[in-house]
Amino acid sequence: MNTEVSEERLSKKYWRATNAADLDFLTASYEPVPVNCHFHHGFTISAVEAGMLPLLVKDVRIDLRPGEILLLGPDVPHSFDSTRVSKGCSYRTLTRTLCNPPPWFTIILTQEPNAVCRIIDQTLWSVFLKRLQNAERGERDDIILLRELCRGLLSDISKNTVFKFDVRSQSIRLAKAYLDKNFSKLPGIRELSEVGGLSPRYFVRLFKEELGMTPHSYLNQLRINKAKEMLGMGFSMLRIAYDLGFFDQSHFSKTFSKITGVSPVRYLYGAQMNKTGVCLAETGEGI
């Protein structure tokens, strides 16, 4: 395991296990540099191995430290607050993706998409990290155990919720719901502002205040999150580009790389595959 922190960037390694499209893994080192606001394609479960990870969820700051586990719903935009720390950290994230959700997961997805949970439990933190480390080395049993742990944590999510991300403006809530449903049709600012009953200029400003990102950035994040789901389900990149409104496959690949820091090919297949079937994709770019 390499926990060396880059002096210039966020160093990330995405990895996946074969026949486990419901799980995505990230091993990363973070240096205190600005990271754009973003959200994920499922529920994320994160733990810091060393140092402190300074997250910012709207106007709430969360300093995640060893011994703690953080769960974020897919409707929680967040960024890293570089003003809160002078040194980097290393951390790991497990994402229970939206790919082929079973009934129990669909219920949680419906009820708790905007939950922010913090669990302070040294034993659970240690077990979680150990299983992630073993899984990355190719231990198939630990993939199964992580899936069970993920279900247990998500099933108890309401008990551990610290707060829920909230969009205060009714106009922005309406526009966001419309965008969430129709993002593949690429609705423009005028269309979205009309849904919210606001002028285009005021809509853009209020949207960014509420969600921490512009409507265009939010739209692209939705498209790339859906692309991750489709890649896990076996859709071709040409089909994904067409279905999600990209000009062509090249445009899709460039947008995917810009937002995630890794190309869709490397995300899906990895830079290498070890003998136990674990796919690795390493990158030093992205958010």
C-alpha positions as CSV (number, residue, x, y, z in Angstrom):
1,M,0.0,0.0,0.0
2,N,1.3,3.4,-1.0
3,T,0.2,6.3,1.2
4,E,2.8,8.8,-0.1
5,V,1.1,12.2,-0.6
6,S,1.9,14.1,-3.8
7,E,3.2,17.7,-3.3
8,E,1.2,19.0,-6.2
9,R,-2.1,17.1,-6.6
10,L,-4.7,14.7,-5.6
11,S,-3.3,11.2,-6.4
12,K,-6.0,8.7,-7.1
13,K,-6.3,5.0,-8.0
14,Y,-9.6,3.7,-9.0
15,W,-10.0,0.0,-8.9
16,R,-12.8,-2.5,-9.5
17,A,-13.3,-6.2,-9.0
18,T,-14.6,-8.4,-11.8
19,N,-18.2,-9.4,-11.4
20,A,-18.8,-6.6,-8.9
21,A,-20.3,-3.7,-10.9
22,D,-22.2,-2.7,-7.7
23,L,-19.0,-1.6,-6.1
24,D,-16.3,1.0,-7.0
25,F,-13.2,1.6,-5.0
26,L,-10.8,4.5,-4.6
27,T,-7.5,4.7,-2.9
28,A,-6.2,8.3,-2.8
29,S,-3.7,10.7,-1.3
30,Y,-4.8,14.3,-1.0
31,E,-2.7,17.5,-0.9
32,P,-4.3,20.7,0.3
33,V,-5.2,22.1,-3.1
34,P,-8.7,23.3,-4.3
35,V,-11.0,20.4,-5.5
36,N,-14.2,21.2,-7.4
37,C,-17.6,20.5,-5.9
38,H,-18.9,17.1,-7.1
39,F,-21.2,14.2,-6.2
40,H,-21.0,10.4,-6.8
41,H,-22.9,7.7,-8.6
42,G,-24.1,6.0,-5.4
43,F,-23.6,6.0,-1.6
44,T,-19.9,6.5,-0.7
45,I,-18.3,5.1,2.5
46,S,-14.9,6.8,3.2
47,A,-12.2,6.3,5.9
48,V,-8.9,8.2,6.4
49,E,-5.8,6.1,6.9
50,A,-3.5,8.9,7.9
51,G,-3.9,12.7,8.3
52,M,-7.2,14.6,8.1
53,L,-9.5,15.0,5.1
54,P,-11.3,18.4,5.2
55,L,-14.7,18.0,3.5
56,L,-17.1,20.9,2.8
57,V,-20.8,20.1,2.3
58,K,-22.4,23.4,1.5
59,D,-21.6,25.6,4.6
60,V,-20.9,22.6,6.8
61,R,-17.2,21.6,7.4
62,I,-16.4,18.0,8.3
63,D,-12.8,17.1,9.3
64,L,-12.6,13.3,8.7
65,R,-9.9,11.6,10.8
66,P,-8.7,8.1,11.5
67,G,-11.2,6.1,13.6
68,E,-14.1,7.6,11.7
69,I,-16.3,6.6,8.8
70,L,-18.2,9.0,6.6
71,L,-21.2,8.1,4.5
72,L,-22.5,10.4,1.8
73,G,-25.7,10.0,-0.2
74,P,-25.6,10.4,-4.0
75,D,-27.5,13.8,-3.7
76,V,-24.8,15.4,-1.5
77,P,-22.4,17.7,-3.5
78,H,-19.2,18.2,-1.6
79,S,-15.6,19.5,-2.0
80,F,-12.3,19.5,-0.1
81,D,-11.7,22.6,2.0
82,S,-8.0,23.4,1.4
83,T,-8.1,26.2,3.9
84,R,-8.6,23.8,6.8
85,V,-5.4,21.8,6.6
86,S,-1.7,22.4,5.9
87,K,-0.7,18.8,5.3
88,G,-2.1,16.0,3.1
89,C,-3.7,12.7,4.0
90,S,-4.4,9.3,2.6
91,Y,-7.9,7.8,2.5
92,R,-10.1,5.1,0.9
93,T,-13.6,5.2,-0.5
94,L,-16.1,2.4,-1.3
95,T,-19.0,3.4,-3.5
96,R,-22.2,1.3,-3.6
97,T,-23.1,2.2,-7.1
98,L,-26.6,2.6,-8.6
99,C,-26.0,-0.4,-10.9
100,N,-28.8,-3.0,-10.7
101,P,-30.0,-1.9,-7.3
102,P,-31.7,-4.7,-5.2
103,P,-35.0,-3.8,-3.4
104,W,-33.3,-3.0,-0.1
105,F,-31.0,-0.5,-1.8
106,T,-33.8,1.1,-3.8
107,I,-35.6,1.8,-0.6
108,I,-32.6,3.5,1.0
109,L,-31.9,5.4,-2.2
110,T,-35.4,6.7,-2.1
111,Q,-35.4,7.6,1.6
112,E,-31.9,8.8,2.2
113,P,-30.3,10.2,-1.0
114,N,-29.1,13.4,0.8
115,A,-27.9,11.8,4.1
116,V,-24.5,12.8,5.6
117,C,-23.5,10.2,8.3
118,R,-20.5,10.1,10.5
119,I,-19.6,7.0,12.5
120,I,-16.9,7.2,15.2
121,D,-15.9,3.6,15.9
122,Q,-12.3,2.6,16.0
123,T,-13.0,-1.1,15.6
124,L,-15.4,-0.7,12.7
125,W,-12.9,1.8,11.0
126,S,-10.1,-0.7,11.4
127,V,-12.1,-3.6,10.0
128,F,-13.3,-1.5,7.1
129,L,-9.8,-0.4,6.1
130,K,-8.4,-3.9,6.5
131,R,-11.0,-5.4,4.2
132,L,-10.4,-2.7,1.6
133,Q,-6.6,-3.3,1.7
134,N,-7.2,-7.1,1.4
135,A,-9.6,-6.7,-1.4
136,E,-7.2,-4.4,-3.3
137,R,-4.6,-7.2,-3.1
138,G,-7.2,-9.6,-4.7
139,E,-8.8,-11.3,-1.7
140,R,-12.2,-12.3,-3.2
141,D,-13.7,-13.1,0.2
142,D,-13.1,-9.6,1.3
143,I,-15.1,-8.3,-1.6
144,I,-18.0,-10.4,-0.3
145,L,-17.5,-9.1,3.2
146,L,-17.3,-5.5,2.1
147,R,-20.6,-5.9,0.2
148,E,-22.2,-7.2,3.5
149,L,-20.6,-4.4,5.5
150,C,-21.9,-1.9,3.0
151,R,-25.4,-3.2,3.3
152,G,-25.2,-3.2,7.1
153,L,-24.0,0.4,7.2
154,L,-26.6,1.6,4.7
155,S,-29.4,-0.3,6.5
156,D,-28.5,1.7,9.7
157,I,-28.0,5.0,7.8
158,S,-30.9,6.8,9.5
159,K,-29.5,6.0,12.9
160,N,-26.1,7.6,12.1
161,T,-27.3,10.6,10.0
162,V,-25.7,13.8,11.2
163,F,-27.7,16.1,8.9
164,K,-29.2,16.0,5.4
165,F,-28.1,18.1,2.5
166,D,-30.9,20.6,1.8
167,V,-31.8,22.8,-1.1
168,R,-33.6,25.7,0.5
169,S,-35.0,27.4,-2.6
170,Q,-38.2,25.9,-3.9
171,S,-37.3,27.2,-7.4
172,I,-34.0,25.4,-7.4
173,R,-35.5,22.2,-6.0
174,L,-38.0,22.2,-8.9
175,A,-35.2,22.9,-11.5
176,K,-32.9,20.3,-9.9
177,A,-35.7,17.6,-10.0
178,Y,-36.3,18.5,-13.6
179,L,-32.6,18.3,-14.5
180,D,-32.2,15.0,-12.6
181,K,-35.0,13.5,-14.7
182,N,-34.1,15.0,-18.1
183,F,-30.4,15.5,-18.1
184,S,-29.8,13.3,-21.1
185,K,-31.9,15.8,-23.1
186,L,-29.5,18.6,-22.2
187,P,-32.0,21.2,-21.0
188,G,-30.5,24.8,-21.3
189,I,-30.4,27.6,-18.8
190,R,-33.5,29.3,-20.1
191,E,-35.5,26.1,-19.9
192,L,-34.3,25.3,-16.4
193,S,-34.9,28.9,-15.2
194,E,-38.5,28.8,-16.5
195,V,-39.1,25.6,-14.6
196,G,-38.0,27.4,-11.4
197,G,-39.8,30.6,-12.4
198,L,-36.7,32.8,-12.2
199,S,-34.7,34.9,-14.6
200,P,-31.8,33.1,-16.3
201,R,-29.2,35.3,-14.6
202,Y,-30.7,35.0,-11.1
203,F,-31.3,31.2,-11.6
204,V,-27.6,30.5,-12.4
205,R,-26.4,32.5,-9.3
206,L,-28.9,30.9,-7.0
207,F,-28.3,27.4,-8.3
208,K,-24.6,27.8,-7.6
209,E,-25.3,29.1,-4.1
210,E,-27.5,26.2,-3.3
211,L,-25.5,23.3,-4.9
212,G,-22.0,24.7,-5.0
213,M,-21.7,24.2,-8.8
214,T,-23.1,25.7,-11.9
215,P,-26.0,24.2,-13.7
216,H,-23.7,23.1,-16.6
217,S,-21.2,21.4,-14.1
218,Y,-24.1,19.7,-12.4
219,L,-25.5,18.5,-15.7
220,N,-22.1,17.1,-16.8
221,Q,-21.7,15.3,-13.4
222,L,-25.1,13.7,-13.9
223,R,-24.1,12.5,-17.3
224,I,-20.8,11.1,-16.2
225,N,-22.4,9.4,-13.2
226,K,-24.9,7.7,-15.5
227,A,-22.0,6.8,-17.8
228,K,-20.3,5.0,-15.0
229,E,-23.5,3.0,-14.3
230,M,-23.8,2.2,-18.0
231,L,-20.2,1.1,-18.3
232,G,-20.7,-1.3,-15.4
233,M,-23.7,-2.7,-17.1
234,G,-21.7,-3.4,-20.3
235,F,-22.9,-0.7,-22.6
236,S,-20.5,0.4,-25.4
237,M,-18.9,3.8,-25.2
238,L,-20.5,4.7,-28.5
239,R,-24.0,3.9,-27.2
240,I,-23.3,5.8,-24.0
241,A,-22.1,8.9,-25.9
242,Y,-25.3,8.7,-28.1
243,D,-27.7,8.2,-25.2
244,L,-26.2,10.9,-23.0
245,G,-26.1,13.6,-25.7
246,F,-22.4,13.9,-26.4
247,F,-21.2,14.9,-29.8
248,D,-19.3,11.7,-30.3
249,Q,-17.3,9.1,-28.5
250,S,-14.3,11.4,-28.3
251,H,-16.3,14.2,-26.7
252,F,-17.6,11.7,-24.2
253,S,-14.1,10.4,-23.3
254,K,-12.7,13.9,-22.9
255,T,-15.6,14.9,-20.6
256,F,-15.3,11.7,-18.6
257,S,-11.6,12.2,-18.2
258,K,-12.0,15.9,-17.2
259,I,-14.5,15.1,-14.4
260,T,-13.1,11.8,-13.0
261,G,-9.4,12.2,-13.9
262,V,-9.3,8.8,-15.7
263,S,-10.5,7.8,-19.2
264,P,-13.6,5.6,-19.5
265,V,-11.4,2.8,-20.8
266,R,-9.1,2.9,-17.8
267,Y,-12.0,3.3,-15.5
268,L,-13.7,0.2,-16.9
269,Y,-10.7,-2.1,-17.6
270,G,-8.0,-0.6,-15.5
271,A,-4.3,0.0,-16.2
272,Q,-3.8,-3.7,-15.4
273,M,-5.6,-6.7,-14.1
274,N,-3.9,-8.9,-11.6
275,K,-4.2,-12.7,-11.5
276,T,-7.1,-12.5,-9.0
277,G,-9.3,-10.4,-11.2
278,V,-8.8,-7.0,-9.6
279,C,-8.8,-4.1,-12.1
280,L,-6.6,-1.1,-11.4
281,A,-6.7,2.3,-12.9
282,E,-4.3,4.9,-11.6
283,T,-4.4,8.7,-12.2
284,G,-3.1,11.8,-10.6
285,E,-5.7,14.1,-12.1
286,G,-9.3,15.0,-11.5
287,I,-11.4,15.6,-8.4
